[in-house]
Amino acid sequence: MLEIEGLCAGYGGVPALNGVSIRVESGELAVIVGPNGAGKTTLFKTISGIVPPTSGAIRFEGRDLLAVAPSSRAHLGIAHVPEGRQVFPSLTVFENLEMGAYTRAGRLGWNNNLHRIYAWFPVLAERAKTQAGALSGGQQQMLAIARGLASSPRLLMLDEPSMGLGPAIADDIFERVVAIHAEAALTVLLVEQRVAEALHYADRGYVLEAGRVVLEGSHDELRSNDRIRQAYLGM
């Protein structure tokens, strides 16, 4: 579904990605892990078109994504849920979800999507008329994910969904993402610093360090890798 080859990008001439290549198959839950400053968020921003690459290729379902305007990429079925949640605080929960449904597929699937979103996140149904800024951090993260789902994505990109959340809330978010991935047969690309949890759920994983992919493999391959066990799993 998503193929990235030799991708380089940066800010003001300072490289953040150096020849990154990853592949995500349809229906997979793939994770990208690594330390702060590794380039994980830059990778997502480059896929979305926020950061232009200096070289490399990105293909989505066989299409040259770099030839597609950033404003049009969501209409292809790519939903980017950024780090820090970034909900619209002055809008209600329902209005935030409406904002997410601006794509063609989102408008066509609005009723069905809203029903499923409220089933996955009942608290959003309960607080549909509440301003998003009045929600707790965990509820805002649920809303950010739900807003992405409202666009009827084929690929859901989640950037650090556990950021700033307590362990119990973060675990709840992970479990909901896994359930959505399974029930909706949705392809998910997840950036996450909680490496143990991320690899536990992943079909495929990549380790990014200093803008380069230094390790990749299946769930079992990465969890059994001595470097991963020592550097990221505390084993």
Secondary structure, 3 states (H helix, E strand, C coil): CEEEEEEEEEECCEEEEEEEEEEECCCCEEEEECCCCCCHHHHHHHHHCCCCEEEEEEEECCEEHHHCCHHHHHHHCEEEECCCCCCCCCCEHHHHHHHHCCCHHHHHCHHHHHHHHHHHCHHHHHCCCCEHHHCCHHHHHHHHHHHHHCCCCCEEEEECCCCCCCHHHHHHHHHHHHHHHHHCCCEEEEECCCHHHHHHHCCEEEEEECCEEEEEEEHHHHHCCHHHHHHCCCC
